[in-house]
Amino acid sequence: MPQQAARTRARITLNTDGKRHPRENSLAVAVIIFGMMAFILGFIVKAHLFASIFGVIGFPLGLYSQMTSETTGERWLNVIGMVSAFVGLALGLAHGGFLP
């Protein structure tokens, strides 16, 4: 038994049900990228335009991705991405919004 446990490796995967979900996985990764970009750029005052754009794209994309998600890992990424996109959008709007 200890030898079997030593051979197994922990792998990070979004396909916890054993099936492939390439579209749903791609959407979840895109949502987390858009959300993190909006969140990071939201703290930079001069980048308010880009934070607002990333937030406006990331939040609805996250809502759609959440509706079509298949596994718990995808849902985790969707929620984290949506919240960070919303916060980044709010910070971007507070710093000047869509005006250059």
Long-range contacts (C-beta under 8 A, 24 or more apart in sequence): 13-73, 14-71, 14-73, 14-74, 14-77, 15-71, 15-73, 16-71, 16-72, 16-73, 17-70, 17-71, 19-70, 21-70, 21-71, 21-74, 23-68, 24-65, 24-68, 24-69, 24-70, 24-71, 24-74, 25-74, 27-61, 27-64, 27-65, 27-68, 27-69, 27-74, 27-78, 28-65, 28-69, 28-73, 28-74, 28-77, 28-78, 28-81, 29-77, 30-61, 30-65, 31-58, 31-61, 31-62, 31-65, 31-77, 31-78, 31-81, 31-82, 31-85, 32-77, 32-80, 32-81, 32-84, 33-81, 34-58, 34-61, 34-62, 34-81, 34-85, 35-62, 35-80, 35-81, 35-82, 35-83, 35-84, 35-85, 35-88, 36-81, 36-84, 37-88, 38-84, 38-85, 38-87, 38-88, 38-89, 38-92, 39-84, 39-85, 39-87, 39-88, 39-91, 40-88, 41-88, 41-92, 42-87, 42-88, 42-89, 42-90, 42-91, 42-92, 42-95, 43-91, 45-95, 45-96, 47-92, 48-91, 48-92, 48-93, 48-94, 48-95, 48-96, 48-97, 49-92, 49-96, 49-97, 49-98, 49-99, 49-100, 50-92, 51-88, 51-89, 51-91, 51-92, 51-95, 52-89, 52-92, 52-93, 52-97, 52-98, 53-98, 54-85, 54-88, 54-89, 55-85, 55-86, 55-88, 55-89, 55-90, 55-92, 56-89, 57-85, 58-82, 58-84, 58-85, 58-88, 58-89, 59-85, 59-86, 59-89
